[in-house]
Amino acid sequence: MDIMPGGETEVRPIYLDCGKPLKKWYADKGIQQALEWCEEGRDPNAWIDLEILTDRVLTADEHKTIRSLHPGIINIRPMIRSEETEVMSPESREGRKIDELFRDYYRYRMGTDIPDELMQAFLELVNDESGQDDGEEGPDETEAS
């Protein structure tokens, strides 16, 4: 159909006959509830945005199990139950070491203490970054003659 300026317009809805709806699941009883929904085949022809209320960080095996039970799950977001954590003001951060700040941030966001392996990986990254821009010549750099 062509539309000309100043002419009559006819609007018709066009319905989609393919694709999948997006559903949001909120498992307020924890991971077991999410697993039960997957096992019973809830919303088999939909994309799923899954939020799980939990006391801890979900393991990689739990993520893998949930995704294998329902191929439409596109996002798994654990929401850690915790008491309200006080947000630090910028002034209270001054003079604190980066590892202390990151440890506090992780506890605030995840509701649990950071695993030692993750903290070690963070420190290795921070140390690599700070060592790259120190102005010293590396072993492959030579002075031009």
Number of C-alpha atoms within 10 A of each C-alpha: 5 5 9 8 6 6 8 8 11 7 6 6 5 6 6 6 6 6 9 12 11 15 15 14 17 17 19 14 11 18 20 13 15 20 18 13 17 21 12 11 12 13 16 14 15 18 19 21 16 18 19 21 18 19 16 16 14 16 9 8 9 13 14 10 13 20 17 12 16 22 14 19 21 13 14 16 14 20 21 19 13 15 8 8 11 7 10 11 8 7 7 9 12 9 7 9 9 13 14 11 14 15 15 19 16 16 15 18 12 18 21 17 14 15 10 9 9 10 16 12 11 15 15 11 12 13 11 11 11 9 11 10 9 8 7 9 10 8 6 5 8 8 5 4 3
